[in-house]
Amino acid sequence: MDLLISEHAEKELKNLPRDIQSLFLKHLEKMQERPPQKHMKHGILCHVETVTRQARIIYDINGDRVCILHCFATHKEYENWYLSYR
């Protein structure tokens, strides 16, 4: 599968501490082989991958492409983004 990273996700990924960044990169490698398909709730047309207890990757699948939309290091960042859809 092709893995595309949006500008937002790329900036968020670069601003992460090195140890967390390496965890994200490992998950992105796994997602390129076989992405999990856990949909978000409340009609949000994205998928979510849990990296750590608080960190999340938000992505979308279009055919054989996986588009990384956001990389959130904390649950607070993820929650603020998630609540913006309500």
N, C-alpha and C positions, 0 to 999 in steps of 0.2 A: 504494500500500500504506500501511496505517496503521502508524505507528511508536510503540510504547509503550516507555517507559523505566522500569525498576524503581527502587525507592527506593535499593537498593544501588548500581546503576549511576549514578544521579543524584548521589549523594554522592561516588562515586569520580571522576566527571567534574568536579565542582566543585572537588575537591582537586588537580587536575592543574595544572601550570604553563600559562600562557596559550598559549605556542607549541604545546605538545602538545595542549592542549584544542582549538585551532582545527583541527588535523589530525583529531582525533576527530569534530568537527562536520562536516567535509567528507565523511568516510567515512559518517557517519550520513545525510547528504543523499543520497549515492549509493545507499546501502542502501534508502532509502525508494522510490527509483525502480525499482531492480532488485537485490534482495539476492543476493549470491553464495551458493552452497549447498554450502560445504565442511563436511562433517560431521567431528566430532571422532572420534578413535579409541577403542578399548576399550569400545564400547557406551555412551558418554556421549551422551545424546540432545540435543545442542546443536550449534550451528554456530559456527565461529570465523572472524573476519576479521582479517587482519594490517594494522595501521595503520602501524607503523614496524617496524624490525628487532626491537624488543622489545615494543612495545605491541600489545595484542589487544582485540578486542571479542567478547564471548561473547553469542550471541543464539539465539532459537528462532523458528521460523516456524509459525504456526497459521493456515492458510487464507490470508487476505489481510492478516494482521497479523504484524508483525515485533516481537518483544519483546526488548529489550536487557536482558540479565541482569547483565553486568559489563563494566567498562571498566578494563583493567589497563594501567598505564603502564610497568611493568617486567616482564621475563621471570620474575623471581623471584616476583612476586605471582601471575602466571599459573601458574607451576609449582606453587606451594603449593596453589592452588585445584585444579588439575588432579590433583595427587597425592592429594588428599583423597578421590577416587573409587576409589582402588585398595584 
